[in-house]
Amino acid sequence: MKYSQNLSSIDSICKTTPYPDVCFDSVELSIIINISIDISPNIDTFYTLQIAIFESEQLSNLLLDAGNSDNIIENQTGTIQYCEELQQITMSCLQRSMSLIQDAPIKQRKLADAIAYLSTALTNKNTCLEGLDSAAGPLLPTLLSSIDYTYMYVSNALSILSSQKSHNKRRLMDMGVPTWISKKSKSRTRILESEYDPSKVLTVAANGTGNLTTITDAVNFASNNSNDRTHIYVKQGIYEENVEILSYKQNIFLHGDGTDATKITGNRSVGDGWTTFRSATLGI
């Protein structure tokens, strides 16, 4: 009786997701293992995320193999490497979302953060596929299939959480504000000024008068996965580089002397064979 009730609950939750069959299968196995579990949107999302993380790990391994072999032919420089980095971002987003939905019920602000992380993860699929669109090789069909399958679970988890958010009566503005920003409007508009501490600034100067001469060196110098904010001040000058701030370089505050004074001039382009992201002057 309990088992049939659980299946009915799963069906009511999963039928509203983009991929109902995938959603149903992801939770049904968990119920068979532990029939006494209480089904709720939290639990459904939890198991969907668990499988999404597992599939993401398999996809990461597949991308690693593709980058170390001739099974993928790139027409754009750095396509596979870019997809690997995007996949690391997705993994981080999934794990953070998982940690945010442990409470029952989920606190509304944590719910908003989890939705934001999953939305970010979902955009990585299309961005990677854009680069792979011009690729070829015997491994490509398997890789594309793995990408599609992985992001089915990401899409379902986002759908389930978003349905919970739609029942919330809080203002949309408050739902969209990250947890580290105060509710006070003045704090939102002046947060950079209020938290800026000149004594902890890492200074970049092209003429050698700062701590470092390139923005890339400053970003690389910042601690990985840090909860502490790193302030990078870029002095007036022209910086001929393409700056990439990856997912594990967190809480970086980057600022210069103004648009007419501090200039970053990367020289990569899609026409030269770079992916769209790799050609960006500043990619985050």
TAKA-V785684 format. One record per pair of residues at least 6 apart in sequence whose ideal C-beta (glycine too) atoms are under 6 Angstrom apart, sorted by the first residue. I is the first residue (numbers start at 0). J is the second residue. If there is no record, write none. Layout:
BEGIN
i=I j=J
i=I j=J
END
This chain:
BEGIN
i=1 j=34
i=2 j=34
i=5 j=30
i=5 j=38
i=8 j=38
i=9 j=23
i=9 j=26
i=9 j=38
i=12 j=40
i=12 j=43
i=13 j=19
i=13 j=22
i=13 j=23
i=16 j=22
i=16 j=155
i=16 j=158
i=17 j=154
i=17 j=158
i=18 j=151
i=18 j=155
i=21 j=151
i=22 j=155
i=25 j=46
i=25 j=47
i=25 j=50
i=26 j=43
i=26 j=46
i=29 j=46
i=40 j=159
i=40 j=163
i=41 j=100
i=41 j=103
i=43 j=159
i=44 j=100
i=44 j=156
i=44 j=159
i=44 j=160
i=47 j=152
i=47 j=155
i=47 j=156
i=48 j=93
i=48 j=97
i=48 j=156
i=50 j=152
i=51 j=93
i=51 j=152
i=51 j=153
i=52 j=93
i=54 j=149
i=55 j=89
i=55 j=90
i=55 j=149
i=58 j=86
i=58 j=145
i=58 j=149
i=59 j=86
i=61 j=142
i=61 j=145
i=62 j=82
i=62 j=83
i=62 j=86
i=65 j=71
i=65 j=79
i=65 j=138
i=66 j=79
i=70 j=136
i=70 j=137
i=70 j=138
i=71 j=79
i=71 j=134
i=71 j=136
i=71 j=138
i=72 j=135
i=72 j=136
i=73 j=134
i=74 j=133
i=75 j=130
i=75 j=133
i=75 j=272
i=75 j=274
i=76 j=272
i=76 j=273
i=77 j=274
i=77 j=277
i=78 j=130
i=78 j=134
i=78 j=274
i=81 j=130
i=81 j=274
i=81 j=276
i=82 j=127
i=85 j=123
i=85 j=127
i=88 j=123
i=88 j=246
i=89 j=120
i=89 j=123
i=91 j=246
i=92 j=116
i=92 j=119
i=92 j=120
i=95 j=116
i=96 j=113
i=96 j=116
i=96 j=117
i=99 j=109
i=99 j=112
i=99 j=113
i=100 j=113
i=107 j=167
i=107 j=169
i=108 j=178
i=110 j=164
i=111 j=174
i=112 j=178
i=113 j=160
i=114 j=160
i=117 j=156
i=117 j=157
i=120 j=153
i=121 j=153
i=124 j=150
i=130 j=274
i=180 j=187
i=199 j=230
i=200 j=230
i=200 j=232
i=201 j=210
i=201 j=217
i=201 j=231
i=202 j=209
i=202 j=210
i=202 j=232
i=203 j=209
i=203 j=211
i=203 j=214
i=203 j=217
i=203 j=233
i=204 j=234
i=205 j=236
i=205 j=238
i=209 j=234
i=211 j=217
i=213 j=240
i=214 j=233
i=214 j=238
i=214 j=242
i=215 j=240
i=215 j=242
i=217 j=231
i=218 j=244
i=218 j=248
i=221 j=229
i=221 j=248
i=221 j=251
i=223 j=247
i=224 j=247
i=225 j=249
i=225 j=250
i=228 j=250
i=228 j=252
i=229 j=251
i=230 j=252
i=231 j=253
i=233 j=255
i=233 j=261
i=235 j=256
i=235 j=260
i=235 j=261
i=237 j=262
i=238 j=263
i=239 j=264
i=241 j=265
i=241 j=267
i=242 j=281
i=243 j=282
i=244 j=283
i=255 j=261
i=263 j=280
i=265 j=280
i=267 j=273
i=267 j=278
i=268 j=278
i=269 j=278
i=276 j=282
END
